[in-house]
Amino acid sequence: MMGKEMDDFIIESYQKEEKMMILVFAQWCVNHELDPKALYLEAYPAQSENQSLKEAIDLTVPKEEAGEVPDETLLGVLTLFGNEDLAFIVTQEIEKRTKKQS
């Protein structure tokens, strides 16, 4: 692979990984009875129509069927993709949940 092919491959790989990250976020929200769209909008108010988020929400399963998505895993993936604003919102939700449980 040379030049443009390599660039296309890298971009395509990143986009697939980014979609997986968004799906992990959406499933985490479903698992914790949170609205992924609302949380995403809180972090990124200018991105009200995010197609990748809509697609990810369509791919989520009910929390009874879903595997556990550890908080640390989600935060790690969000940080890896530079989604610090969304990671901040998620951290706030984790803190709210922790306070409710104590």
Backbone as JSON, one array per atom type, in Angstrom:
{
  "sequence": "MMGKEMDDFIIESYQKEEKMMILVFAQWCVNHELDPKALYLEAYPAQSENQSLKEAIDLTVPKEEAGEVPDETLLGVLTLFGNEDLAFIVTQEIEKRTKKQS",
  "N": [[0.85, -1.19, 0.0], [0.54, 2.16, -0.85], [0.93, 5.7, -0.48], [-2.0, 7.29, -1.3], [-3.72, 5.05, -1.05], [-2.88, 4.0, 1.4], [-3.48, 6.17, 3.08], [-6.3, 6.21, 2.77], [-6.92, 3.7, 3.87], [-6.1, 4.06, 6.53], [-7.82, 6.13, 7.35], [-10.32, 4.88, 7.0], [-10.07, 2.77, 8.84], [-9.87, 4.22, 11.23], [-12.39, 5.45, 11.25], [-14.06, 3.21, 11.53], [-13.24, 2.31, 14.05], [-13.93, 4.53, 15.53], [-16.71, 4.45, 15.29], [-17.18, 2.13, 16.74], [-16.38, 3.01, 19.26], [-18.38, 4.91, 19.74], [-20.58, 3.23, 19.81], [-19.96, 1.7, 22.09], [-20.18, 3.71, 24.0], [-22.95, 4.38, 23.69], [-24.16, 1.93, 24.4], [-23.3, 1.68, 27.04], [-24.7, 3.81, 28.14], [-27.39, 2.91, 27.78], [-27.25, 0.64, 29.42], [-27.11, 1.85, 31.89], [-29.45, 3.18, 32.07], [-29.57, 5.72, 30.87], [-29.89, 8.5, 28.62], [-28.36, 8.34, 25.62], [-28.25, 10.23, 23.54], [-28.97, 12.65, 24.78], [-26.88, 12.96, 26.66], [-24.7, 13.13, 24.94], [-25.35, 15.46, 23.55], [-25.15, 17.25, 25.64], [-22.42, 17.32, 26.01], [-21.54, 18.06, 23.46], [-23.0, 20.49, 22.23], [-23.35, 21.64, 19.7], [-23.59, 19.6, 17.9], [-26.13, 18.37, 17.11], [-27.31, 16.63, 15.29], [-26.02, 13.85, 14.94], [-24.99, 11.43, 12.89], [-23.54, 9.03, 13.23], [-23.94, 8.52, 15.93], [-26.72, 8.12, 15.97], [-26.86, 5.76, 14.43], [-25.41, 4.05, 16.1], [-27.04, 3.98, 18.38], [-29.2, 2.61, 17.33], [-28.06, 0.11, 17.18], [-27.76, -0.77, 19.74], [-28.53, -3.0, 22.49], [-31.13, -4.23, 24.7], [-30.54, -3.66, 28.22], [-30.64, -6.0, 29.69], [-29.79, -7.92, 27.92], [-27.31, -7.14, 27.27], [-23.73, -7.09, 27.56], [-21.63, -6.3, 30.35], [-20.39, -3.0, 30.5], [-17.63, -1.73, 31.61], [-17.07, 1.22, 33.59], [-14.48, 2.32, 33.53], [-13.45, 1.3, 31.15], [-15.07, 2.54, 29.2], [-14.4, 5.26, 29.7], [-11.68, 5.18, 29.12], [-11.69, 4.57, 26.36], [-13.06, 6.79, 25.32], [-11.27, 8.83, 25.96], [-9.06, 8.02, 24.49], [-9.91, 8.62, 21.91], [-9.98, 11.33, 22.06], [-12.22, 12.54, 23.17], [-12.72, 14.33, 25.41], [-14.64, 16.08, 26.46], [-17.01, 14.6, 26.42], [-16.2, 12.48, 28.02], [-15.97, 13.84, 30.43], [-18.67, 14.46, 31.0], [-19.68, 11.85, 31.24], [-18.2, 11.03, 33.47], [-19.35, 12.68, 35.41], [-21.91, 11.53, 35.49], [-21.28, 8.99, 36.46], [-20.38, 9.68, 39.0], [-22.79, 10.7, 40.09], [-24.3, 8.34, 40.14], [-22.78, 6.81, 41.9], [-23.07, 8.28, 44.25], [-25.83, 7.93, 44.7], [-25.88, 5.24, 45.31], [-24.64, 5.09, 47.74]],
  "CA": [[0.0, 0.0, 0.0], [1.34, 3.37, -0.95], [0.27, 7.0, -0.6], [-3.45, 7.48, -1.12], [-4.32, 3.8, -0.53], [-2.56, 3.93, 2.83], [-4.29, 7.2, 3.73], [-7.69, 5.74, 2.78], [-6.98, 2.59, 4.82], [-5.99, 4.62, 7.89], [-9.06, 6.87, 7.6], [-11.39, 3.9, 7.13], [-9.86, 2.07, 10.12], [-10.2, 5.16, 12.3], [-13.85, 5.63, 11.27], [-14.66, 1.98, 12.11], [-12.95, 2.31, 15.49], [-14.73, 5.6, 16.12], [-18.09, 3.95, 15.4], [-17.18, 1.17, 17.85], [-16.32, 3.82, 20.47], [-19.71, 5.5, 19.93], [-21.46, 2.12, 20.21], [-19.64, 1.39, 23.49], [-20.8, 4.81, 24.77], [-24.41, 4.24, 23.64], [-24.55, 0.75, 25.18], [-23.08, 2.02, 28.45], [-25.85, 4.65, 28.53], [-28.56, 2.02, 27.89], [-27.05, -0.21, 30.59], [-27.3, 2.66, 33.1], [-30.73, 3.87, 31.92], [-29.31, 7.11, 30.51], [-30.17, 8.8, 27.22], [-27.08, 8.65, 24.97], [-28.35, 11.46, 22.75], [-28.97, 13.78, 25.72], [-25.53, 13.12, 27.21], [-23.84, 13.56, 23.84], [-25.68, 16.87, 23.31], [-24.61, 18.03, 26.76], [-20.98, 17.47, 25.75], [-21.32, 18.69, 22.16], [-24.29, 21.12, 21.88], [-23.42, 22.02, 18.28], [-23.72, 18.4, 17.07], [-27.43, 17.76, 17.44], [-27.63, 15.56, 14.34], [-24.84, 13.02, 14.72], [-25.42, 10.2, 12.23], [-22.88, 7.86, 13.86], [-24.62, 8.26, 17.21], [-28.03, 7.52, 15.64], [-26.61, 4.37, 14.02], [-24.98, 3.3, 17.28], [-28.22, 3.78, 19.23], [-29.98, 1.54, 16.68], [-27.38, -1.18, 17.36], [-27.72, -1.17, 21.15], [-29.48, -4.03, 22.91], [-31.62, -3.97, 26.07], [-29.47, -3.9, 29.19], [-30.71, -7.39, 30.13], [-29.08, -8.74, 26.93], [-25.98, -6.56, 27.02], [-22.62, -7.37, 28.47], [-21.19, -5.18, 31.2], [-19.4, -2.06, 29.95], [-17.05, -1.08, 32.79], [-16.89, 2.67, 33.5], [-13.08, 2.61, 33.17], [-13.29, 0.97, 29.73], [-15.68, 3.62, 28.43], [-13.61, 6.48, 29.86], [-10.43, 4.97, 28.39], [-11.96, 4.65, 24.93], [-13.39, 8.18, 25.0], [-10.03, 9.6, 26.04], [-8.24, 7.59, 23.35], [-10.39, 9.33, 20.73], [-9.97, 12.77, 22.3], [-13.56, 13.01, 23.55], [-12.63, 14.73, 26.81], [-15.9, 16.7, 26.9], [-17.95, 13.52, 26.68], [-15.67, 11.76, 29.19], [-16.31, 14.66, 31.59], [-20.1, 14.25, 31.25], [-19.8, 10.47, 31.72], [-17.66, 11.01, 34.84], [-20.39, 13.28, 36.27], [-22.98, 10.54, 35.65], [-20.75, 7.93, 37.33], [-20.39, 10.24, 40.35], [-24.2, 10.74, 40.53], [-24.71, 6.96, 40.42], [-22.04, 6.39, 43.1], [-23.7, 8.95, 45.4], [-27.14, 7.29, 44.92], [-25.67, 3.9, 45.86], [-24.12, 5.13, 49.12]],
  "C": [[0.89, 1.24, 0.0], [0.42, 4.59, -0.97], [-1.2, 7.02, -0.28], [-4.12, 6.22, -0.57], [-4.1, 3.69, 0.97], [-3.39, 4.96, 3.6], [-5.74, 6.75, 3.86], [-7.88, 4.63, 3.81], [-6.98, 3.11, 6.26], [-7.29, 5.34, 8.26], [-10.22, 5.91, 7.85], [-11.28, 3.15, 8.46], [-10.27, 2.95, 11.29], [-11.72, 5.31, 12.41], [-14.55, 4.4, 11.85], [-14.46, 1.96, 13.61], [-13.77, 3.39, 16.2], [-16.18, 5.15, 16.29], [-18.21, 2.95, 16.55], [-17.17, 1.93, 19.19], [-17.7, 4.41, 20.77], [-20.7, 4.43, 20.37], [-21.21, 1.74, 21.68], [-20.29, 2.45, 24.4], [-22.33, 4.62, 24.84], [-24.88, 3.06, 24.49], [-24.36, 0.99, 26.67], [-24.26, 2.85, 28.96], [-27.09, 3.79, 28.75], [-28.44, 1.17, 29.16], [-27.31, 0.53, 31.9], [-28.55, 3.53, 33.02], [-30.55, 5.38, 31.72], [-29.58, 7.29, 29.02], [-28.87, 9.2, 26.52], [-27.12, 9.96, 24.18], [-28.28, 12.7, 23.65], [-27.57, 14.02, 26.28], [-24.58, 13.65, 26.15], [-24.07, 15.05, 23.56], [-25.16, 17.78, 24.41], [-23.12, 18.31, 26.53], [-20.72, 18.28, 24.49], [-22.62, 19.33, 21.66], [-24.43, 21.45, 20.39], [-23.67, 20.82, 17.36], [-25.03, 17.68, 17.32], [-27.8, 16.61, 16.51], [-26.37, 14.74, 14.03], [-25.27, 11.66, 14.17], [-24.81, 8.96, 12.87], [-23.54, 7.51, 15.18], [-25.98, 7.61, 16.97], [-27.86, 6.05, 15.27], [-26.23, 3.52, 15.22], [-26.17, 2.99, 18.19], [-29.09, 2.66, 18.66], [-29.37, 0.16, 16.92], [-27.33, -1.63, 18.82], [-28.76, -2.25, 21.42], [-29.98, -3.68, 24.31], [-30.56, -4.37, 27.1], [-29.47, -5.35, 29.7], [-29.91, -8.32, 29.19], [-27.63, -8.3, 26.75], [-24.95, -7.08, 28.01], [-22.32, -6.11, 29.27], [-20.21, -4.31, 30.41], [-18.82, -1.32, 31.15], [-16.83, 0.42, 32.54], [-15.49, 3.01, 32.98], [-12.83, 2.34, 31.69], [-13.84, 2.09, 28.87], [-14.82, 4.88, 28.51], [-12.28, 6.37, 29.1], [-10.6, 5.14, 26.9], [-12.27, 6.09, 24.52], [-12.13, 9.04, 24.99], [-9.12, 9.29, 24.86], [-8.62, 8.35, 22.08], [-10.5, 10.84, 20.94], [-11.32, 13.37, 22.64], [-13.6, 13.39, 25.03], [-13.93, 15.33, 27.33], [-16.93, 15.63, 27.25], [-17.49, 12.7, 27.89], [-16.01, 12.51, 30.48], [-17.78, 14.45, 31.99], [-20.34, 12.84, 31.82], [-19.31, 10.37, 33.17], [-18.67, 11.61, 35.81], [-21.51, 12.27, 36.53], [-22.54, 9.4, 36.58], [-20.77, 8.42, 38.78], [-21.8, 10.31, 40.92], [-24.65, 9.35, 40.96], [-24.05, 6.47, 41.72], [-22.66, 7.0, 44.36], [-25.05, 8.3, 45.74], [-26.96, 5.95, 45.63], [-25.19, 3.95, 47.31], [-25.13, 5.62, 50.12]]
}
